Amino acid sequence: MLRYEDHAPVPTLRDGQVSVKVKWLSLDVATRGWMNDVRNYLPPAPLGEAMRALGAGVVTESRYPGLAAGDRVSGLLGWQEDAVVEGSTLRKVPDGVPLQAALHVLGISGQTAWLGLHDIGQPQPGETVVVTAAAGAVGSLAVQLAVAAGARVVGVAGTPEKCDLVRSLGAVGCVNYRSQDVEAAIAELVSDRVDVVFDNVGGAVLDALLPHLAVNARVVLCGAVSRYDRGGPVPLRNWFHLLPNRVRMEGFIYMDHADRFDEIEADLLPRVRAGELRCQEHVIDGLKAAPEGIQVLLNGSNNGKVLVKLCD
């Protein structure tokens, strides 16, 4: 079985394939789930192959008519320095933005935040939105997009520094779930009750928000980082509030909406170029350090999007 430091020859290209020099890798909590042999939205990562991951790089050779050497691209490139993939699975990275932006604000993080808010949360001007893991890669963008939609936003994060970041993004308040009683703190901040919850955490934090839901509230189930590396599930004791308040609670996977990535990019790209959307980067140097980055994600010590930088 290959270890992460092993080397293998770069395969010869077939028609339709391209070779990519990988410069950046995205580390996402979903990676932890792909390590388990359990039912998920993708099969477990195969043993003996490069770990599944989104990446961004530069085409070095192409036998796909839509791409040429020198093009900047992103896609499922895996934990490797050189990747050979089907050209049809890659997206060109727009000009005028850093290459790694294709892995956060214009990639998985931005697409996820946009889809969850646009399709399920649908925040209206004046409504109250609560975002959990609000200082993370997806959460921080969800905060900014909700603020831009005219909503009153409250974040939930895990340190005073992260709460300061969330407030700097336009949130009116932020609850530190490690040092505060989430249910009591939310009650003080949302006198008009909560219209939208954008949840990246699940478990006890989500449960604490359910008593504060407004009639016809929407709960966006984006992630459940509280349980990815732990034992059994944490029960929702306050679930009954969903019924009398006619709450819509819905999960989604951004990969199901690849046909809409152009639509999302058309909305986000002008905001990125204008500096209207901020995304902090937590950069880890070198492929050998990638496993460390997974631990950073799971223990919450990252500030923003966790990326692995492979080369300049």
Phi, psi and chi 1 to 4 in degrees:
 res  aa     phi    psi   chi1   chi2   chi3   chi4
   1 MET       -  135.6 -179.2  171.2   59.3      -
   2 LEU   -68.7  141.3  -67.1  175.1      -      -
   3 ARG  -102.1  165.4  -59.7 -179.3  -58.6  -85.7
   4 TYR   -66.3  -18.3   69.6   83.4      -      -
   5 GLU   -95.6    1.1   70.4  -91.1   20.9      -
   6 ASP   -73.4  159.3  -76.8  -17.7      -      -
   7 HIS  -119.8  147.0  -63.1  -88.2      -      -
   8 ALA  -141.1  150.6      -      -      -      -
   9 PRO   -66.1  146.9   23.0  -33.0      -      -
  10 VAL   -73.8  125.9  177.7      -      -      -
  11 PRO   -63.3  153.3  -18.3   30.5      -      -
  12 THR   -72.0  138.0  -59.0      -      -      -
  13 LEU   -70.0  139.7  -64.7 -170.7      -      -
  14 ARG  -101.9  167.1  -58.3 -167.9  -54.3  -92.3
  15 ASP   -56.0  133.4  -73.2  -15.2      -      -
  16 GLY    93.7   -7.5      -      -      -      -
  17 GLN  -103.3  160.7  -67.5 -175.5  -37.6      -
  18 VAL  -134.6  154.8  -61.5      -      -      -
  19 SER  -105.4  133.6  178.1      -      -      -
  20 VAL  -125.0  128.7  179.6      -      -      -
  21 LYS   -81.2  111.5  173.9   61.2   68.6  174.5
  22 VAL   -80.3  125.8 -175.8      -      -      -
  23 LYS  -108.9  -29.5  -66.2  179.4  176.6  -70.0
  24 TRP  -138.3  142.9  -68.0   89.5      -      -
  25 LEU  -120.9  143.8  -70.9  176.1      -      -
  26 SER   -93.7  131.4  169.1      -      -      -
  27 LEU  -106.7  126.2  -67.2 -171.7      -      -
  28 ASP  -133.6  150.0  -57.8  -73.2      -      -
  29 VAL   -62.0  -22.4  -69.2      -      -      -
  30 ALA   -59.8  -26.9      -      -      -      -
  31 THR   -55.1  -39.7  -54.9      -      -      -
  32 ARG   -62.8  -39.7 -179.4   62.4 -174.5   87.0
  33 GLY   -66.4  -33.2      -      -      -      -
  34 TRP   -70.9  -11.8  -63.3  -27.1      -      -
  35 MET   -82.4  -13.1  -64.3  178.7 -173.0      -
  36 ASN   -97.6  141.2  -64.0  -27.9      -      -
  37 ASP   -86.7   66.4 -170.7   12.0      -      -
  38 VAL  -134.6  164.8  -63.8      -      -      -
  39 ARG   -62.9  132.9 -179.6 -178.0  176.3 -173.0
  40 ASN  -152.9  179.2 -154.8  -32.3      -      -
  41 TYR   -75.5  -14.5   61.7   89.3      -      -
  42 LEU  -129.5  152.9  -74.7  178.2      -      -
  43 PRO   -62.4  158.7  -17.4   29.3      -      -
  44 PRO   -56.8  151.9  -21.8   31.4      -      -
  45 ALA   -64.2  127.9      -      -      -      -
  46 PRO   -66.0  139.2  -18.2   31.6      -      -
  47 LEU   -68.0  143.6  -64.2  176.1      -      -
  48 GLY    85.0   -0.8      -      -      -      -
  49 GLU  -116.2  164.1  -62.8 -175.8   11.1      -
  50 ALA   -58.6  136.8      -      -      -      -
  51 MET   -58.6  136.0 -175.3   63.2 -155.7      -
  52 ARG   -65.0  133.6 -177.8 -173.1  -64.2  136.1
  53 ALA  -168.2  149.3      -      -      -      -
  54 LEU   -74.2  143.9  -68.2  163.0      -      -
  55 GLY  -146.1  169.1      -      -      -      -
  56 ALA  -137.2  142.5      -      -      -      -
  57 GLY  -167.5 -159.6      -      -      -      -
  58 VAL  -124.6  133.4  176.9      -      -      -
  59 VAL   -66.7  128.2  174.0      -      -      -
  60 THR  -103.4  -25.9   54.9      -      -      -
  61 GLU  -155.4  143.3 -175.9 -178.5   -4.5      -
  62 SER  -139.4  136.2  175.5      -      -      -
  63 ARG  -123.4   30.2  -65.8 -172.6   63.0  178.0
  64 TYR  -120.0  126.3  176.7   70.8      -      -
  65 PRO   -63.5  -20.2   18.8  -30.6      -      -
  66 GLY   -87.9   -3.2      -      -      -      -
  67 LEU  -135.7  149.7  -66.0  170.0      -      -
  68 ALA  -134.2  159.8      -      -      -      -
  69 ALA   -53.9  134.4      -      -      -      -
  70 GLY    99.2  -15.8      -      -      -      -
  71 ASP   -68.0  140.2  -75.3  -15.2      -      -
  72 ARG   -89.4  130.0  -55.9 -167.0  -50.8  162.7
  73 VAL  -139.9  164.0  -65.4      -      -      -
  74 SER  -140.2  155.7   65.2      -      -      -
  75 GLY   166.9 -169.4      -      -      -      -
  76 LEU   -77.6   92.8  -84.3  173.5      -      -
  77 LEU  -102.5  -24.1  -59.0  178.5      -      -
  78 GLY    82.7  169.8      -      -      -      -
  79 TRP   -77.9   80.7  -73.1   18.0      -      -
  80 GLN  -159.4  158.3   52.3 -167.7  -19.6      -
  81 GLU   -86.2  -27.4  -64.5  173.5  -13.6      -
  82 ASP  -130.9  128.9  -64.4  -83.3      -      -
  83 ALA  -124.1  138.5      -      -      -      -
  84 VAL  -113.5  117.1  171.6      -      -      -
  85 VAL  -138.2  166.9  -63.5      -      -      -
  86 GLU   -69.8  129.3  -62.1  -61.9  -40.0      -
  87 GLY   -60.6  -29.0      -      -      -      -
  88 SER   -68.1  -15.7   59.9      -      -      -
  89 THR   -89.7   -3.6   66.1      -      -      -
  90 LEU  -101.1  154.0  -60.7  173.9      -      -
  91 ARG  -118.2  139.5  -70.8 -178.7   59.2   82.0
  92 LYS   -72.6  141.4  -74.9 -172.7  178.2 -178.5
  93 VAL   -86.4  128.6  179.0      -      -      -
  94 PRO   -61.2  152.3  -20.3   31.8      -      -
  95 ASP   -69.4  155.6  -65.6  -28.7      -      -
  96 GLY    82.9    8.5      -      -      -      -
  97 VAL  -132.9  151.7  -61.6      -      -      -
  98 PRO   -60.2  148.2  -20.0   31.2      -      -
  99 LEU   -55.2  -42.5  177.2   60.8      -      -
 100 GLN   -70.4  -12.6   68.5  -89.5   26.4      -
 101 ALA   -61.1  -24.3      -      -      -      -
 102 ALA   -68.4  -10.0      -      -      -      -
 103 LEU  -107.0   -2.7  -59.3  178.9      -      -
 104 HIS  -134.8  -89.5   51.2   75.0      -      -
 105 VAL   -64.3  -32.8   64.3      -      -      -
 106 LEU  -102.3    3.6  -67.8  177.7      -      -
 107 GLY  -119.5 -135.0      -      -      -      -
 108 ILE   -57.3  -40.1 -178.7  172.3      -      -
 109 SER   -68.8  -49.8  -56.3      -      -      -
 110 GLY   -66.5  -41.9      -      -      -      -
 111 GLN   -62.7  -41.1  -68.1  157.9   -4.2      -
 112 THR   -66.4  -48.4  -60.0      -      -      -
 113 ALA   -60.6  -44.3      -      -      -      -
 114 TRP   -62.9  -48.2 -167.8   96.7      -      -
 115 LEU   -64.0  -44.8  -77.2  163.0      -      -
 116 GLY   -62.0  -41.4      -      -      -      -
 117 LEU   -77.5  -45.3  -78.6  176.9      -      -
 118 HIS   -67.9  -42.7 -174.0  -86.1      -      -
 119 ASP   -91.0  -35.6  -72.2    8.4      -      -
 120 ILE  -111.2  -54.1  -55.5  171.7      -      -
 121 GLY   -66.4  -45.2      -      -      -      -
 122 GLN    44.9   55.9  -58.2  177.4    1.8      -
 123 PRO   -65.6  138.3   25.2  -34.5      -      -
 124 GLN  -107.6  155.4  -57.2  -59.6  -51.8      -
 125 PRO   -53.1  130.5  -27.1   35.5      -      -
 126 GLY    89.8  -12.6      -      -      -      -
 127 GLU   -75.6  161.8  -72.5 -169.0  -34.1      -
 128 THR  -102.9  128.0  -63.0      -      -      -
 129 VAL  -120.6  131.8  176.4      -      -      -
 130 VAL  -111.2  129.0  174.7      -      -      -
 131 VAL  -116.7  123.1  179.7      -      -      -
 132 THR   -93.3  158.5   64.6      -      -      -
 133 ALA    49.6   46.8      -      -      -      -
 134 ALA   -72.9  -11.7      -      -      -      -
 135 ALA   -98.1   -1.1      -      -      -      -
 136 GLY   -78.6  180.0      -      -      -      -
 137 ALA   -61.9  -47.1      -      -      -      -
 138 VAL   -77.7  -46.1  173.9      -      -      -
 139 GLY   -59.4  -41.9      -      -      -      -
 140 SER   -65.6  -33.9   61.7      -      -      -
 141 LEU   -75.1  -35.4  -70.0  169.0      -      -
 142 ALA   -62.1  -40.1      -      -      -      -
 143 VAL   -57.7  -50.3  167.9      -      -      -
 144 GLN   -66.3  -39.0  -65.5  173.5   79.7      -
 145 LEU   -68.9  -36.6  -67.9  173.9      -      -
 146 ALA   -67.9  -40.9      -      -      -      -
 147 VAL   -61.3  -43.6  169.0      -      -      -
 148 ALA   -63.0  -26.8      -      -      -      -
 149 ALA   -80.9   -1.7      -      -      -      -
 150 GLY    92.4   10.4      -      -      -      -
 151 ALA   -84.1  160.2      -      -      -      -
 152 ARG   -93.9  116.2  179.9  177.3 -177.2  -90.7
 153 VAL  -111.3  135.4 -178.7      -      -      -
 154 VAL  -123.0  135.3  173.8      -      -      -
 155 GLY  -106.1  161.6      -      -      -      -
 156 VAL  -128.0  125.7  179.6      -      -      -
 157 ALA  -145.3 -177.9      -      -      -      -
 158 GLY  -111.8   -2.9      -      -      -      -
 159 THR  -144.3  159.8   67.9      -      -      -
 160 PRO   -59.2  -37.8  -25.5   35.2      -      -
 161 GLU   -64.9  -40.7  -66.3   76.1   17.7      -
 162 LYS   -66.9  -37.8  -71.4 -175.3  176.6 -176.7
 163 CYS   -64.6  -37.5  -80.6      -      -      -
 164 ASP   -61.2  -42.1  -72.9  -17.8      -      -
 165 LEU   -61.0  -45.5  168.6   64.1      -      -
 166 VAL   -60.8  -43.0  172.2      -      -      -
 167 ARG   -65.3  -34.1  -76.5 -173.5  -75.7  -94.8
 168 SER   -67.6  -19.4   76.6      -      -      -
 169 LEU   -85.9   -2.6  -61.6  175.8      -      -
 170 GLY   116.2   -2.1      -      -      -      -
 171 ALA   -68.7  144.9      -      -      -      -
 172 VAL   -80.9  -15.7  -61.8      -      -      -
 173 GLY  -167.3  165.9      -      -      -      -
 174 CYS  -149.3  134.9 -176.0      -      -      -
 175 VAL  -101.5  129.1  176.0      -      -      -
 176 ASN   -89.0  104.3 -177.3  -17.3      -      -
 177 TYR   -69.2  -17.1   71.7   87.7      -      -
 178 ARG   -79.6  -29.3  -64.2 -176.8 -169.6  -87.4
 179 SER  -117.1   -7.5   62.8      -      -      -
 180 GLN  -121.4  154.8  -65.5  177.6  -87.6      -
 181 ASP   -76.8  111.1 -180.0  -57.1      -      -
 182 VAL   -60.0  -45.4  174.7      -      -      -
 183 GLU   -63.4  -42.8 -172.5  168.6  -15.1      -
 184 ALA   -69.0  -41.6      -      -      -      -
 185 ALA   -66.9  -39.9      -      -      -      -
 186 ILE   -63.8  -38.9  -73.5  -69.2      -      -
 187 ALA   -58.5  -35.5      -      -      -      -
 188 GLU   -72.9  -26.9  -66.6 -177.6    6.3      -
 189 LEU   -95.9  -18.4  -69.9  168.5      -      -
 190 VAL  -124.2   65.0  -65.7      -      -      -
 191 SER   -59.9  -27.5   56.7      -      -      -
 192 ASP   -92.4    8.7  -65.5  -32.8      -      -
 193 ARG    72.3  168.8  -56.1 -176.7   68.7   81.0
 194 VAL  -101.4  125.6  178.0      -      -      -
 195 ASP   -91.2  -33.5  -60.1  -71.6      -      -
 196 VAL  -137.9  133.0  179.2      -      -      -
 197 VAL  -115.3  123.8  173.0      -      -      -
 198 PHE  -105.2  101.8 -168.5  104.8      -      -
 199 ASP  -105.8  125.2 -176.8   49.7      -      -
 200 ASN  -112.4    4.1  -61.4  -68.7      -      -
 201 VAL  -117.7  -48.7  175.4      -      -      -
 202 GLY    73.9 -165.2      -      -      -      -
 203 GLY    61.1 -142.5      -      -      -      -
 204 ALA   -65.0  -33.0      -      -      -      -
 205 VAL   -66.5  -47.6  171.0      -      -      -
 206 LEU   -60.6  -43.3  173.3   59.5      -      -
 207 ASP   -59.3  -37.4 -162.0   45.1      -      -
 208 ALA   -68.0  -21.3      -      -      -      -
 209 LEU   -86.2  -23.7  -60.6  175.3      -      -
 210 LEU   -60.6  -36.4  -60.4 -174.6      -      -
 211 PRO   -65.6  -13.1  -23.1   35.2      -      -
 212 HIS  -101.7    9.6  -57.9  -71.7      -      -
 213 LEU   -74.0  140.0  -64.6  175.3      -      -
 214 ALA   -82.1  166.2      -      -      -      -
 215 VAL   -61.3  133.7  173.0      -      -      -
 216 ASN    66.8   26.7  -64.6  -38.7      -      -
 217 ALA   -67.9  160.0      -      -      -      -
 218 ARG  -123.5  131.1  -69.9   81.0   69.8 -163.6
 219 VAL  -113.1  116.0  177.9      -      -      -
 220 VAL   -92.7  113.9 -176.8      -      -      -
 221 LEU   -92.1   98.7  -62.0  177.9      -      -
 222 CYS  -100.3  -37.4 -180.0      -      -      -
 223 GLY  -159.1  174.0      -      -      -      -
 224 ALA  -147.8   57.8      -      -      -      -
 225 VAL   -61.5  -19.7   71.5      -      -      -
 226 SER   -65.8  -16.4   65.5      -      -      -
 227 ARG  -126.1   -0.3   62.3  158.3  -63.1 -177.6
 228 TYR   -61.6  -36.3  -71.8  145.1      -      -
 229 ASP  -117.3   27.3 -155.0   30.1      -      -
 230 ARG  -124.9 -169.1  -67.2  169.7  175.0   81.1
 231 GLY   -78.3 -131.9      -      -      -      -
 232 GLY   -72.0  172.2      -      -      -      -
 233 PRO   -69.3  154.0   24.8  -33.7      -      -
 234 VAL   -94.8  125.6  175.9      -      -      -
 235 PRO   -70.1  150.0   25.8  -34.5      -      -
 236 LEU   -92.4  105.3  -66.5  179.7      -      -
 237 ARG   -81.0  -22.2  -64.0  178.5  174.7   84.4
 238 ASN  -100.0   21.7  -67.1  -41.1      -      -
 239 TRP   -61.2  -26.0   63.3  -91.9      -      -
 240 PHE   -60.8  -24.3 -178.3   74.4      -      -
 241 HIS   -63.0  -19.0  -67.5  -84.7      -      -
 242 LEU   -66.3  -35.1  -56.7  175.8      -      -
 243 LEU   -72.6  -59.8  177.8   58.1      -      -
 244 PRO   -65.4  -25.1   22.4  -32.7      -      -
 245 ASN   -91.3    3.6  -69.6  -43.7      -      -
 246 ARG    51.4   52.0  -73.4   83.5   91.2 -168.2
 247 VAL   -85.6  139.6  174.3      -      -      -
 248 ARG   -98.1  118.4  175.4 -172.7  179.8 -169.3
 249 MET  -118.8  119.9  177.9 -178.9  -80.5      -
 250 GLU  -142.7  134.9 -176.9  175.3  -18.9      -
 251 GLY   -97.2  161.4      -      -      -      -
 252 PHE  -156.1  159.1   73.8  104.6      -      -
 253 ILE  -126.5  124.0  -59.4  -65.0      -      -
 254 TYR   -62.4  -29.0   94.9  102.2      -      -
 255 MET   -64.2  -19.4  -66.5  175.6   65.1      -
 256 ASP   -71.7   -8.8  -66.3  -18.1      -      -
 257 HIS  -121.3   33.9  -55.6  -81.8      -      -
 258 ALA   -59.1  -28.7      -      -      -      -
 259 ASP   -68.8   -8.0   60.3  -30.3      -      -
 260 ARG  -111.0    3.9  -60.5  177.7   63.3 -164.0
 261 PHE   -61.7  -35.1  -73.3  175.1      -      -
 262 ASP   -64.4  -41.1  -72.5  -17.4      -      -
 263 GLU   -60.8  -44.1  172.0 -166.8   -2.3      -
 264 ILE   -67.0  -44.2  -60.5  168.9      -      -
 265 GLU   -61.5  -38.2 -176.0  177.5  -77.8      -
 266 ALA   -62.3  -29.2      -      -      -      -
 267 ASP   -83.1  -42.4 -177.6   31.5      -      -
 268 LEU   -80.0  -35.9  -64.7 -179.8      -      -
 269 LEU   -58.4  -47.0 -177.1   56.9      -      -
 270 PRO   -61.4  -33.4  -20.4   32.3      -      -
 271 ARG   -68.6  -38.2  -54.9 -168.5 -159.8 -161.9
 272 VAL   -66.1  -47.7  173.2      -      -      -
 273 ARG   -63.6  -29.9  -73.5  174.7  169.3  161.3
 274 ALA   -84.8   -2.9      -      -      -      -
 275 GLY    75.5   20.9      -      -      -      -
 276 GLU   -84.7  -17.3  -63.8  172.4    1.0      -
 277 LEU  -119.3  127.0  -68.4  175.5      -      -
 278 ARG  -106.1  141.0  -66.3  165.5   50.7 -166.9
 279 CYS  -142.2  109.2 -174.1      -      -      -
 280 GLN   -69.8  147.2  -76.6 -163.8  -52.6      -
 281 GLU  -117.1  129.8  -62.7  175.8   -6.9      -
 282 HIS  -106.2   99.8 -173.1  114.0      -      -
 283 VAL   -97.6  130.7  177.2      -      -      -
 284 ILE  -112.1  132.1  -65.7  170.9      -      -
 285 ASP   -91.1  123.9  -72.7  -39.5      -      -
 286 GLY    91.3  143.5      -      -      -      -
 287 LEU   -62.1  -35.5 -175.8   56.4      -      -
 288 LYS   -64.9  -20.5  -70.5 -174.7  177.5 -178.3
 289 ALA   -89.7   -0.4      -      -      -      -
 290 ALA   -58.8  -41.6      -      -      -      -
 291 PRO   -59.3  -34.3  -27.0   36.9      -      -
 292 GLU   -60.8  -36.1  166.9 -162.4  -26.2      -
 293 GLY   -65.1  -32.6      -      -      -      -
 294 ILE   -63.9  -41.6  -60.7  -61.8      -      -
 295 GLN   -63.6  -38.1  -68.9  -58.7  -44.4      -
 296 VAL   -59.1  -43.4  165.9      -      -      -
 297 LEU   -62.1  -45.5  -84.7  172.1      -      -
 298 LEU   -74.1  -30.1  -65.8  174.7      -      -
 299 ASN   -91.6   -1.5   64.9   29.9      -      -
 300 GLY    74.5   18.4      -      -      -      -
 301 SER   -85.8   -1.8   60.4      -      -      -
 302 ASN   -78.3  155.5   59.7  -61.4      -      -
 303 ASN  -117.8   96.9  -71.5  -50.5      -      -
 304 GLY    89.8 -158.1      -      -      -      -
 305 LYS   -71.4  128.4  176.1   65.8 -178.9  177.9
 306 VAL   -88.5  121.5 -179.9      -      -      -
 307 LEU  -127.0  149.0  -61.4  165.9      -      -
 308 VAL  -108.4  123.8  179.5      -      -      -
 309 LYS   -94.9  117.2 -175.8  178.3 -178.5 -179.2
 310 LEU   -90.3  -40.4  -86.5   62.6      -      -
 311 CYS  -162.6  165.4   60.2      -      -      -
 312 ASP   -75.6      -  -67.1  -34.5      -      -
